[in-house]
Amino acid sequence: MKITVILKGDPFSWKCQEAFRVAMALGINCEVNFVLIKDGVYALSQWQSEELDIEGFERLLENMDYVKVKMCAEDASLEERGLKKEDLKKEVEVKSIDDIRELIKRSEAVVVW
């Protein structure tokens, strides 16, 4: 089964943590595309969770490599927020909105956070 998980909200809330957990759980048995758009791209930036007194999710990012989860970020969202591929905590594929639309179109289910 092909599933796309979209994170569009900021990384400073419980939704971001849950989006990563759900994607990892789904990635055990399904092919998952984890797409970061809008403020969701901040989840990959070099922000320091301890400075905000919230739990970080670096370990979740590391564990994505052990399940069938492909991560990508929208190019325009990164650019609008002044982020470059080199600024990200994890190497991900940068895609255009048209490429992301195609991922969604080929998915059997889409989960938006």
C-alpha positions as CSV (number, residue, x, y, z in Angstrom):
1,M,0.0,0.0,0.0
2,K,1.3,3.5,-0.9
3,I,0.6,6.2,1.7
4,T,1.6,9.9,1.7
5,V,1.9,11.7,5.1
6,I,2.0,15.5,4.8
7,L,3.3,17.7,7.6
8,K,2.3,21.3,7.0
9,G,2.3,22.7,10.5
10,D,5.1,23.9,12.7
11,P,7.4,21.4,14.4
12,F,6.8,22.9,17.8
13,S,3.6,21.0,18.5
14,W,2.5,17.5,19.4
15,K,1.2,17.1,15.8
16,C,4.7,17.0,14.4
17,Q,5.8,14.3,16.8
18,E,2.7,12.2,16.0
19,A,3.2,12.7,12.3
20,F,6.7,11.2,12.5
21,R,5.5,8.3,14.7
22,V,2.5,7.5,12.5
23,A,4.8,7.6,9.4
24,M,7.3,5.3,11.0
25,A,4.6,2.8,12.1
26,L,3.0,2.8,8.6
27,G,6.5,2.4,7.1
28,I,6.9,-1.0,8.7
29,N,4.4,-2.6,6.3
30,C,3.6,0.1,3.7
31,E,5.5,2.3,1.3
32,V,5.3,5.8,2.8
33,N,6.2,9.2,1.4
34,F,6.6,11.8,4.1
35,V,6.2,15.2,2.6
36,L,7.1,18.4,4.4
37,I,5.4,21.6,3.1
38,K,4.7,25.1,4.4
39,D,5.9,25.5,8.0
40,G,6.4,21.7,8.2
41,V,9.9,22.2,6.6
42,Y,11.0,23.8,9.9
43,A,10.9,20.3,11.4
44,L,14.1,19.6,9.4
45,S,15.9,22.8,10.3
46,Q,18.6,23.1,12.9
47,W,16.4,24.5,15.7
48,Q,17.3,23.4,19.2
49,S,14.4,21.8,21.0
50,E,16.0,22.2,24.5
51,E,16.0,26.0,24.0
52,L,12.3,25.9,23.5
53,D,11.8,23.4,26.4
54,I,10.1,20.8,24.3
55,E,11.0,17.3,23.3
56,G,13.1,16.9,20.2
57,F,12.6,14.3,17.6
58,E,16.1,13.7,16.2
59,R,15.9,10.0,17.1
60,L,12.6,9.7,15.1
61,L,14.4,11.3,12.1
62,E,17.3,8.8,12.4
63,N,14.9,5.8,12.6
64,M,13.2,6.8,9.4
65,D,16.0,5.1,7.6
66,Y,15.0,1.7,9.0
67,V,11.5,1.6,7.7
68,K,10.0,2.2,4.2
69,V,9.6,6.0,4.5
70,K,10.9,8.4,1.9
71,M,11.2,12.0,3.1
72,C,10.9,15.0,0.9
73,A,10.5,18.7,1.3
74,E,8.8,21.2,-1.1
75,D,11.3,23.5,-2.8
76,A,9.1,26.6,-2.6
77,S,8.4,26.1,1.1
78,L,12.1,25.9,1.9
79,E,12.9,28.9,-0.2
80,E,10.1,31.0,1.3
81,R,11.6,30.3,4.8
82,G,15.2,31.0,3.8
83,L,16.2,27.3,4.1
84,K,18.6,25.4,1.8
85,K,19.1,21.7,1.5
86,E,22.4,22.1,3.4
87,D,20.5,23.7,6.4
88,L,18.5,20.6,7.1
89,K,19.2,18.0,9.9
90,K,18.4,15.1,7.6
91,E,19.1,14.7,3.9
92,V,15.9,14.6,2.0
93,E,14.8,14.9,-1.6
94,V,13.6,18.4,-2.5
95,K,10.6,18.3,-4.8
96,S,8.4,20.8,-6.7
97,I,4.7,21.1,-5.9
98,D,4.0,19.3,-9.2
99,D,6.1,16.3,-8.1
100,I,4.3,16.3,-4.7
101,R,0.9,16.3,-6.4
102,E,2.0,13.3,-8.4
103,L,3.0,11.5,-5.2
104,I,-0.4,12.2,-3.7
105,K,-2.2,11.1,-6.9
106,R,-0.4,7.7,-6.8
107,S,-1.1,7.2,-3.1
108,E,-3.9,5.0,-1.9
109,A,-4.2,7.0,1.3
110,V,-3.2,10.5,2.4
111,V,-2.7,11.7,6.0
112,V,-2.4,15.4,6.6
113,W,-0.9,16.9,9.8
